[in-house]
């Protein structure tokens, strides 16, 4: 990987072998994760939630996340009745639902950390992850947009999990670039990953509508500077010192050195 070019362009499209030392174990976990969400009728019971957003959802006092197949149907009817345009729709599950999730999250986080600290040395023993599994099924998509820049958020890593053989004109391509004149298409299969930088860039990206029965599975993690992120959470009152000391000892020790504790 050309690190200088990565920071110049603001993103990098790579091969999963660049992240994972044990590629066979990666493929094993990827297959298990894909099978977990294969049946759309059981996704809610397995902890998935459906992100279904439209521009007037706040005006209509409608939440962006729906929690049942019936709610999805009702929202589709509501949009059709009012002529509203959908911004995004896709499935997501945080990696915190079951014991086996820790196996997956540890494997992915450790591998990602080993990779990204070559790009961001300041994240060595100082990275925290906001990670999840996403699924895009028929009709799901993400409108073209940028995420904005946040001081403590360094990058996002997208690792595709779906088998190459399952992708037959399935749509769901990632469109990514630093400007409208320089956009690349990425086929979302498990030989590929993408990383986007937030420290210097605000990268354009979208997910094309999925079609032909393809299930677009992705491990996604937003990587933050741990010390900076938890300091912001403390300042906002989202966590307190006791919670930090109990559940995030590493961040606690950085923010409250033993010689300067409260």
Helices and strands as residue ranges (DSSP letters): H 3-9, E 11-15, G 16-18, H 23-36, G 40-42, G 44-46, E 49-54, E 65-66, H 69-82, E 86-94, H 99-116, G 121-123, E 127-136, E 141-145, E 153-160, G 164-166, E 174-177, E 183-186, E 192-197, E 204-207, E 216-225, H 226-236, H 241-247, H 249-255, G 258-260
